[in-house]
Amino acid sequence: MNDANAGAGGDAGTGPESGDRGPLGDLNVVELTVHRAGPFCGALLADLGAEVVKIERPGVGDPTRVQGPGPENRSGYFMANNRNKQSVELDLKSEAGREVARELVAGADVFVENMGYGVADRLGLGYEDLRTGNPDLVYASVKGYGETGPLREKKGMDLVLQAEGGIMSVTGPEGGDPVKVGQAIGDLTAGMFATVGVLARLQEVAAGDGGGKLGVGLFDAVVSMMNEYLTFYSMNREVPGPQGTSHQSMVPYQLFETDDGYLVTAVPADDRWDEFVDVVGCESVREYGTNAERVENETEVVAAIQAELATESTEHWQDALENAGFPVGPLNDVADVVGHEQAEARGLVPTFEDPDAGEIVLPGHPVNFPDHSTEIRTLPPSLGEHTEAILRALGHDDASIAELREAGAIPDSEA
């Protein structure tokens, strides 16, 4: 992989260090991203070992730096999606700033951007501009609606796309009004799909086929997440409404209330139904031995199960159902998840001592590699924290750095 940017920047905090950078340890990424979808793609690549340099607007940076609780210019929102990265401030309104950006990308394997439609091209940072100096470049573009189709120029944000992509229509209390998914599913899935696309393009590069561009829209990601709803509609032309806490095609498979809380359980196969009835005690609905019969009589089946589960504690039913081999889990809140023994064992909620915020939790990478580390190596950077180090790694000396300041490419002084 390209190594022109290797070594640029420094430790952004007190995160754990390891000699193993991960499976993408020789990959160099430059990102021109804001908010969540693009930064999440960069964060996933960084977690896997890539060195990621984030270009930010001088004095402002990624808008999420000031959205939500956290120390000055490093909110928890920003931190969660910008771990393991280096920050360089470049004013892309200046030709000198754009030239430095091109220098960075010339030595990169991957460029990720999620600017508005046409912005990267107008800055001279479009794919055709950058591939000239780097034919093996993998260029990932993340937009609200992608870069083709009649809505390609329309601005899009997560909640807008949750609505327009349909997923909000099937989310919410059954028979009630639609509600948003509790997390930014359009942003996050677009970032994940962009990561998949990057890895696919890198495989082409490894095969000697050269680099290439890929594009993902938040609209694309949300519509893709509609999954079987689309296929069901094509078969029966029925438009589903909000699904509440139940599954759209399996009964039982939903949230139930217990004596002291809530849990979710399911019967994954018809040959387990009698055993489930024995464990729960819902004898009155034993006759519905197939999922089709239970779906047809859903109200009766769910009511019978609910009546039994409400008589004992969540712990009681977890033990009983787990011992019988049924999937079951409690309804946890954020505090429960942060303290969950499985989350801790899988490295999903690592804690760090941040110099400004104190002890913080950052989301760990969900893919486990027995022979590689995906631990968080550096804490999210301060705005422009690595500007000078990155410039020096590109070959700039004191004189040329001073010239860049004079030209307005970088701030007069770093934060």
N, C-alpha and C positions, 0 to 999 in steps of 0.2 A: 504494500500500500504506500501511498505518498507519505513522505516524512518531512516535508518542508516546514510544517508547523509543529513538529514534535518538539516538546520541551518548552514551548511557549507558555508563559503563565506560571502560577505557583499554587501552593496549597491555599484553598479558600477558607479553611477553617481547621477544625480539629477532628475531622472524620477519620475512620480507620484507614490504615494504609496496608497495602499488600503487594508483594512482588508480582502476583498474577493480576493483570488488568482485566482479564476476562476474554471471552472468545473473539471479541472485536478489538483487542488490545493494540492492533497495528493500524486502526482505522482513524482517519482524520476527517472531522465534520465541521463545517461552518454553517451557522444558522442565522437567518434574518427573520426572526419570528417574534410574535407578541401574543398575549393572552394565553390560550391553553393548547389548542390542537397542534400547532407547529412545535411549541416548546415541549409538549409531551412526547412527540416523536424524537426530538433531540435527547430528552431525558432517558428514554428507553435505550437509545443507542449508546449513550454515555454509561448507563448502568451496565451494559454489556462490555464495557471497556474502551469504547471510542473516546478520543480526545475531541471535545466539542467546544468550539469558540462561538460565543453569541455576540453578534453585532447589535449595539444598542444606540439609541439616539442620545447625544450628549445632554447631560443635565436632566433628562427625563427617563430614559430607559423604557423597558417593558411596562405598560400601564398597570400590570398586576402588581408591580412593586409596592403600590400604595393602596391596594384593594384588600381590605380585611385586616385583622389584627396581626401585629408583628413589629419588629424594630423598624426604624426609619429606612424607607426605601427597600425593605426586604420583608414584605408581608408573608404570612404563612401560605397564601395562595401562590405567590411567586416562588417561595422556597420549594414547595412540593413538586414543581415542574421544572426546576432549574438547578437541581443538584448535579454535582460532578461536572460543572461547566465553568468556563472562563468567560469573563465579560470584557469586551473592548468597545469603547465609545468612538463612533465614527459619524461625522456629519455627512450624510450621503447627498445633501444638497450642494456640497462642494465637489468639484472635480477631483481634488486631491483626496478627499474621503472616499469617493467611488474608486479611485485608483488603488488605494490601500485594500479596499474590499476585494477588488479583482486579484490583487497580489495574494491575499489570503486564500481565495478560492482556487487559484492556480496551483497551490500546493495541497489541495484537499481531495479527498475521495468522494465526499458527499456534500451537497449544498441543499439545505432545507429552507424554504421561505413560505410565509403565509400572509404576504402583503395583499392589498386589494388587487382586483383584476387589473392587469396591465401595468401596475406600479413597478415591478421588477424590470420589465422591459424598458420603461421610460427612464429608469436609473442606469440603464446599460448593464443590468445584472440578470437579464433573461437567459434562457438556456442557450440560444444561438450565440449570444455575446460571449458567454463563459466557456462554451465547449471549444471555441477556437484555440484558447490557450491550454485546454485540458480535455482532450478528446475522450478520456476515460471517466470523466465526471458523471456521477449519478446525481440528478437534479430532481428534487422532490418539491412539488408545488401543492399546497393545501389551501383550498378556497371554500367559500360558503357553498357554491353550486358547481364547483369545478370550472374548467376553462373552455368547455364546449356546451352546446345547447342554448336555448333561447334565454335562459336566466343567468348566463355566465357572468354578466356584469353586475348583477344584483348583489347588494350587500347581504350577508347572512351571519347570524349569530346562533349559538346553540339553541336557545329556547324558540327562536323563530323556526329553526329547522326541525326541532322536536314536534312542533305543530304542523308544519308543512309536509314533513316526511311521514306523518301519520302515527308516530309512536305515542304522542300525547293522547290521541283519540282512544287508545286501548289501555290507558293508565288512569287509575283513580278508583274510587269506591264503586262497586258494581251497582249499576242503575243510577249513578250520580254523575257529577260533572267531571270532565277530563282534568287531570292535573299533570304537572311536569314530573319526569323521572327525577328522583332525589339527587342525582348527580348529573354532570354535564356529559351525557352519553354521546351526543353528537361530536363534541370536541374530542373526547377521549378515544372513541372508536375511530374517528378520522385519523388521529395521531397513531393509533395502532396499525390501521390499514396502510398508512404512509410508511411505517416501519417495515411492514411486510413487503411493500413495493420496493423499498430501498434494498432490502436483502436479496430480493429477486434480481434486481438490476446488478447488484454486486456479483451475483453468480454469473451473469452474462460477461461482466468485466473479467472475472477469473477465467472464463472459458475463451477469452481472447476476442470477444465480440464488441468490445468498446463500451463506453458509457451510454447513458440515455436519460430521458426525462420520464417522470411519472406524475400523475395528478390524482388527487383525492378531493372530493367535496364533502362537507358536512352533510349535505343533502344525500349524497351517495351512501354515506355511512349509516345514516338513520334509516333510509329505505331498506338497505341491506339487513339491518337489525329487525325489520318487520318479518323477515323469514317466512315461516309457514302461513302467517296471516295472508300474505299475497297469494300463495298457492291455494289455500282454502277458498279465498274469494273467487279465484278463477274457476273453481269447481261448483260452488253453490250460489254465488252472487249475493251472499249474506254479508252485511257490514256489521262487524262486531263493535260493541261499545266498551267502556272501561271494564276491566276484568277483575277489579278488586284485588283480593289476595289469593285468588284461585287460578289454577292452570286452565288454559283455554281448551284442552282436549283430554284431560285425565281427571278422574274422580275416584278416590280423594287425592288431592295434591294441592294443599293450601295451608293458610295460617288458621290455627285453631286457638281458642282461649282456654287456658287451664285455670286451676283454682287460684294461682298466684302470678300468672303471666301469660305468655303466648309461646307457641311452638309451631313449626311446620313439619308435616310428615306426609308420606305418600305410600301408595301400594304400586310398586313398579311393574307388577305382572299379575295376570288374572289367577295364576296358580298359587298366589300368596294370599288371596282374599280371605279364605276361610281362616287362615292362621291370624290375619289381622283382626278379624272379628273375635276370635278367641282371646287375643291380647287385650283389645279395647273393651269388649263386652257389648258391642252394638248388635245384638242377636236379631233384632227386628228387621235388619236389612241384609241378612246373610244370603237371602235368595237372589240378590243381584250379583251374580258370580262373574259377570264380564264387565269390562270397562264400558262397553256400549250400553249395557243395562244401567250401570251406575250413572252415566252421563244423562240418560233419559229420565232417571229418577233422582237427579242431583239434589234437589231441595230436601227430599226425604232422607237420603243417605247422609248428607252433610249434617243435618239436624240430629240424627241419631248418634253420629260420631261425636259431635260437639257436646251433646248432653252427657256423654260418658267422660270425655276429657275434662270437663269443667268440675268434676268431682275430686280430682287429685292435683297435686302440684306438678309444675313443669319437670322438676327433677325426677319425680316418680315415673312420669310417662316417658321421659328420656331413657331411664334405665330399662323400663319394660320393653319399649320398642327397639332400643339398641340391642338388648339381649336376644330379642327375637329376629334380629337381622334386618330391621326396617330402617330406611333413612329417616332421620329426625334431628332437628336442631332448634334451639331456643331463639326467640327474637332478641337480638343484642342491639344495644345502642353503641355510640362511638366509644364511650368509656369502656364498655365491655370488650370491644374489639381490641383496643389498645392494650388491655390487660390479658388478652386471651392467650392461653398457653400454646395453642397451635400457631397463632400468629407470631408469637415470640420464637418458637422453635423453627419456623420457616424463614425467619429474618424479615418479616413483613412490616414490623413496627420498630425499627432500630432507633435508639435514642442517642442524642449527641449533645454536647455542651457547646452552645453557640455563644460567641463572645458578647453578643448584644442581647440575645433573647433568653439566655440561660438554657436549661434542658429542653430540647425539642424532639419531637418524633418526625421522621421523614418516611414517606412510603417506600418500602423495599421493593426490589424487582420480583415479580411473581414466578419467573422461570428459574428453576433450580438446576444448576449444572454440577454434578458431583465432582468434576475435575476442574472447575473454574470458579473464580470468585465473581459475584455480582454485587459486592458490598459497595456502599457509598464511600467514595474515596475523599471527596472534598465537599464542604458545605456550599450552599448557594452563594454566588459571589456578590460583593458590593458592586455598585454601578461603576464600570470602567476599571475595576480592580486590577486587571491584567493588561491594560492598554500598552503601557510602555514595554513590559516584558515581551508581549507579542510582537510589537514593532521591532524590537531588537532581534528577536528570533527570525524576523523576515530580512534582517540585514541592515536595518536603519541605525544610524549612529546619532550622537547628540545633535549634530548639525542638521541632519535630515528630519529628526523629530521636531526640532525647533522650527524648521521650515513648514512642517505639517501644522504646527500650532498657528503659525503666522497665516497660513492659507485657510485656517478655520476647519481643518479636517478633524482635529482632536481638540478637546478643551484646553484652556490655558493651564489648568492645574487639575490633577486627578482627585477624586473624592477620597 
